[in-house]
Amino acid sequence: MTRTYKVKKAFLIPFIITAALLAVLLLISLFYGRPWENIILAVLCIVALLVAVEASEREFAVSEDSLGIRKFFRPKKFTWPEITHLGIVTLRNKAYFLLTTTRGFYIFSNLIENHERLLGDLAEKLGNEKVETEVTSYLENPLQRTSLIVLSWVAAVIIIAIIVMKLLA
């Protein structure tokens, strides 16, 4: 049985809305804006759309014999012996997990849906010798990251206000 883990929809939805609103603002700015404004909005829009696509495509698939990681249309598959270490770094309510393999390393955060279950699955498959003790203690008291979700909604509201002001001006 394969378990799949993706980025939280609570983050993806407001972020995709924000990226779409940036595209709308860029279109409006093309008609009513100044050249420097168009350039800045175009760069912001492209970056936001790339991040939105990457976040919506990121996926971890845990099966009995392997771990699959898909990010930005680049799937990687690792057998459990290829994974050499699972570590963690926490900063306030943010947690970053480092997965080291024989072919490189991968970083993911607590913005993954059911990241506790993902960590539990990884720890179970890797065994105690490859998993830092901080990871097991983190599983006893996992952190939830809501600040980025709130900031995404705030950014969407600000962009809506800018669109309204631009249309009324």
C-alpha positions as CSV (number, residue, x, y, z in Angstrom):
1,M,0.0,0.0,0.0
2,T,1.3,3.4,-1.0
3,R,0.6,6.5,1.1
4,T,0.8,9.9,-0.6
5,Y,1.6,13.2,1.1
6,K,1.2,16.6,-0.6
7,V,1.4,20.2,0.5
8,K,-1.5,21.4,2.7
9,K,-4.5,22.6,0.8
10,A,-4.9,25.3,3.5
11,F,-1.7,26.8,2.1
12,L,-2.2,26.0,-1.6
13,I,-5.6,27.5,-2.0
14,P,-4.8,31.1,-0.7
15,F,-1.4,31.0,-2.4
16,I,-2.9,30.0,-5.8
17,I,-5.6,32.7,-5.3
18,T,-2.8,35.2,-4.6
19,A,-0.9,34.2,-7.7
20,A,-4.0,34.5,-9.8
21,L,-4.8,37.9,-8.4
22,L,-1.3,39.0,-9.2
23,A,-1.9,37.9,-12.8
24,V,-5.2,40.0,-12.8
25,L,-3.3,42.9,-11.4
26,L,-0.7,42.6,-14.1
27,L,-3.4,42.6,-16.8
28,I,-5.0,45.7,-15.3
29,S,-1.6,47.3,-15.0
30,L,-0.8,46.7,-18.6
31,F,-3.7,49.1,-19.5
32,Y,-3.5,51.6,-16.6
33,G,0.0,51.3,-15.2
34,R,3.5,52.6,-15.7
35,P,6.3,50.6,-17.4
36,W,8.2,50.1,-14.2
37,E,5.1,48.9,-12.5
38,N,4.4,46.3,-15.3
39,I,8.0,45.0,-15.0
40,I,7.8,44.5,-11.3
41,L,4.4,42.9,-11.4
42,A,5.5,40.6,-14.3
43,V,8.4,39.4,-12.3
44,L,6.3,38.9,-9.1
45,C,3.6,37.1,-11.1
46,I,6.0,34.7,-12.8
47,V,7.7,33.9,-9.5
48,A,4.4,33.3,-7.7
49,L,3.0,31.2,-10.5
50,L,6.2,29.0,-10.6
51,V,6.1,28.6,-6.8
52,A,2.3,27.7,-7.0
53,V,2.9,25.1,-9.6
54,E,5.9,23.6,-7.7
55,A,3.9,23.5,-4.5
56,S,0.9,21.9,-6.1
57,E,3.1,19.2,-7.7
58,R,5.2,18.3,-4.7
59,E,4.5,14.8,-3.4
60,F,5.9,12.2,-1.2
61,A,4.8,8.6,-1.8
62,V,5.8,6.0,0.8
63,S,5.5,2.3,-0.1
64,E,6.8,-0.9,1.4
65,D,9.9,-0.9,-0.6
66,S,10.6,2.7,-1.6
67,L,10.1,6.4,-1.1
68,G,9.0,8.5,-4.1
69,I,9.6,12.2,-4.2
70,R,8.1,14.4,-6.9
71,K,9.0,18.0,-7.1
72,F,8.6,20.3,-10.1
73,F,7.9,17.4,-12.5
74,R,11.1,15.6,-11.4
75,P,10.2,12.3,-9.9
76,K,12.8,10.5,-7.8
77,K,12.5,7.1,-6.3
78,F,14.7,5.7,-3.4
79,T,14.8,2.3,-1.9
80,W,15.0,2.3,1.9
81,P,18.7,1.3,2.0
82,E,19.6,4.3,-0.2
83,I,18.3,6.7,2.5
84,T,21.1,7.4,5.0
85,H,19.7,10.0,7.4
86,L,16.6,11.8,8.6
87,G,17.2,15.0,10.6
88,I,15.2,18.0,11.8
89,V,15.7,21.7,12.4
90,T,13.0,23.7,14.2
91,L,12.7,27.5,14.3
92,R,9.7,28.6,16.4
93,N,6.7,27.1,14.7
94,K,8.6,26.0,11.6
95,A,10.1,22.6,11.2
96,Y,12.4,21.6,8.4
97,F,13.3,18.0,7.8
98,L,16.5,16.8,6.0
99,L,16.4,13.5,4.2
100,T,19.9,12.5,3.1
101,T,20.3,9.8,0.4
102,T,23.1,8.3,-1.5
103,R,22.1,10.6,-4.4
104,G,21.8,13.9,-2.6
105,F,19.6,15.4,0.1
106,Y,16.0,16.7,0.2
107,I,14.4,19.3,2.5
108,F,10.7,19.5,3.3
109,S,8.8,21.3,5.9
110,N,5.8,20.9,8.2
111,L,3.6,22.4,5.4
112,I,3.1,18.9,4.2
113,E,-0.4,17.4,5.0
114,N,-0.1,14.9,7.8
115,H,3.6,15.5,8.0
116,E,3.6,13.7,11.4
117,R,2.3,10.6,9.7
118,L,4.9,11.0,6.9
119,L,7.7,11.3,9.5
120,G,6.3,8.3,11.4
121,D,6.3,6.2,8.2
122,L,9.9,7.3,7.4
123,A,11.1,6.6,10.9
124,E,9.5,3.2,10.9
125,K,11.1,2.3,7.6
126,L,14.5,3.7,8.3
127,G,15.0,2.5,11.9
128,N,16.6,4.2,14.9
129,E,20.1,4.2,13.5
130,K,19.2,6.5,10.6
131,V,16.7,8.8,12.4
132,E,17.9,11.6,14.8
133,T,16.4,11.4,18.3
134,E,15.1,15.0,17.8
135,V,12.7,13.6,15.1
136,T,11.2,11.0,17.5
137,S,10.8,13.7,20.2
138,Y,9.2,16.0,17.6
139,L,6.7,13.3,16.8
140,E,5.5,13.5,20.4
141,N,4.8,17.2,20.1
142,P,4.5,18.3,16.4
143,L,4.4,21.9,15.4
144,Q,1.7,23.3,13.2
145,R,2.6,26.1,10.8
146,T,-0.3,28.5,10.3
147,S,1.6,31.8,9.9
148,L,2.3,31.2,6.2
149,I,-1.3,30.3,5.6
150,V,-2.5,33.5,7.3
151,L,0.1,35.6,5.4
152,S,-1.1,34.1,2.1
153,W,-4.7,35.2,2.8
154,V,-3.4,38.7,3.9
155,A,-1.5,39.0,0.6
156,A,-4.7,38.1,-1.3
157,V,-6.7,40.7,0.5
158,I,-4.0,43.4,-0.1
159,I,-3.9,42.6,-3.8
160,I,-7.7,42.8,-4.0
161,A,-7.5,46.2,-2.4
162,I,-4.9,47.3,-4.9
163,I,-7.0,46.0,-7.8
164,V,-10.1,47.9,-6.5
165,M,-8.1,51.1,-6.1
166,K,-6.6,50.8,-9.6
167,L,-10.0,50.3,-11.1
168,L,-11.6,53.2,-9.2
169,A,-8.7,55.6,-10.0
